[in-house]
């Protein structure tokens, strides 16, 4: 699998546009923090996405009937996962 590609032109809902913008910012911040080995700052940058993630899942139908919209929304979520996975495999964390 290659890197998820999100088409800005297919972002139709305000919540998905907000999440996309927040992911763009977080991606830059996370990469800068990781280059400094500042893992706490990287995790903090990801944690700041919570409101946009909550709004996205509340306001956006990810599995839209329109295949292009659905695939774009899934790519947006893949991009989010890819940013988190730069820090480590978060699925391995145990509470």
C-alpha positions as CSV (number, residue, x, y, z in Angstrom):
1,X,0.0,0.0,0.0
2,X,1.2,3.5,-0.8
3,X,0.5,6.7,1.1
4,X,-3.2,7.6,1.3
5,X,-4.0,10.4,-1.1
6,X,-6.8,12.8,-0.2
7,X,-8.4,14.9,-2.9
8,X,-9.3,18.3,-1.4
9,X,-11.9,18.8,-4.2
10,X,-13.9,15.8,-2.8
11,X,-14.0,17.2,0.8
12,X,-17.6,18.3,0.9
13,X,-18.6,18.4,4.6
14,X,-17.3,21.1,7.0
15,X,-16.2,18.4,9.5
16,X,-14.1,16.6,6.9
17,X,-12.5,19.8,5.7
18,X,-11.7,20.7,9.3
19,X,-10.2,17.2,9.9
20,X,-8.1,17.5,6.8
21,X,-6.7,20.9,7.8
22,X,-6.0,19.6,11.3
23,X,-4.2,16.6,9.9
24,X,-2.1,18.7,7.7
25,X,-1.0,20.8,10.7
26,X,-0.5,17.8,12.9
27,X,1.6,16.0,10.2
28,X,4.0,18.9,10.1
29,X,4.2,19.2,13.9
30,X,4.6,15.4,14.4
31,X,7.4,15.2,11.8
32,X,9.2,18.1,13.4
33,X,8.8,16.7,16.9
34,X,10.0,13.3,15.8
35,X,13.1,14.7,14.1
36,X,14.0,16.1,17.6
37,X,13.0,12.8,19.3
38,X,10.4,14.7,21.2
39,X,7.8,11.9,21.4
40,X,5.7,13.7,24.0
41,X,5.2,16.7,21.6
42,X,4.4,14.3,18.8
43,X,1.7,12.6,20.9
44,X,0.4,15.9,22.1
45,X,0.0,17.1,18.4
46,X,-2.0,14.0,17.7
47,X,-4.2,14.4,20.8
48,X,-5.1,17.9,19.6
49,X,-7.0,16.2,16.7
50,X,-9.6,14.8,19.0
51,X,-12.3,17.5,18.5
52,X,-12.0,17.2,14.7
53,X,-12.1,13.4,14.8
54,X,-15.2,13.5,17.0
55,X,-16.9,16.0,14.7
56,X,-15.9,13.9,11.6
57,X,-17.5,10.7,13.0
58,X,-20.6,12.6,14.2
59,X,-21.2,14.6,11.1
60,X,-19.8,12.6,8.1
61,X,-21.1,9.4,6.6
62,X,-17.8,7.7,5.8
63,X,-19.3,4.9,3.8
64,X,-21.2,7.1,1.4
65,X,-23.0,5.7,-1.6
66,X,-20.8,7.8,-3.8
67,X,-17.7,5.6,-4.3
68,X,-15.4,8.6,-4.8
69,X,-16.5,10.3,-1.6
70,X,-16.3,7.1,0.4
71,X,-12.7,6.3,-0.9
72,X,-11.6,9.9,-0.2
73,X,-13.0,9.7,3.4
74,X,-11.3,6.4,3.9
75,X,-8.0,7.9,2.6
76,X,-8.4,10.7,5.1
77,X,-8.7,8.2,7.9
78,X,-5.7,6.3,6.5
79,X,-3.7,9.5,6.6
80,X,-4.6,9.9,10.3
81,X,-3.5,6.4,11.1
82,X,-0.3,6.9,9.2
83,X,0.6,10.0,11.3
84,X,0.0,8.1,14.5
85,X,2.0,5.1,13.3
86,X,5.0,7.3,12.8
87,X,5.3,7.5,16.6
88,X,4.8,3.7,17.0
89,X,2.2,1.0,16.7
90,X,-0.4,2.4,19.0
91,X,-2.4,-0.9,18.8
92,X,0.2,-2.4,21.0
93,X,-0.6,-0.2,23.9
94,X,-2.4,-1.9,26.8
95,X,-4.4,0.0,29.3
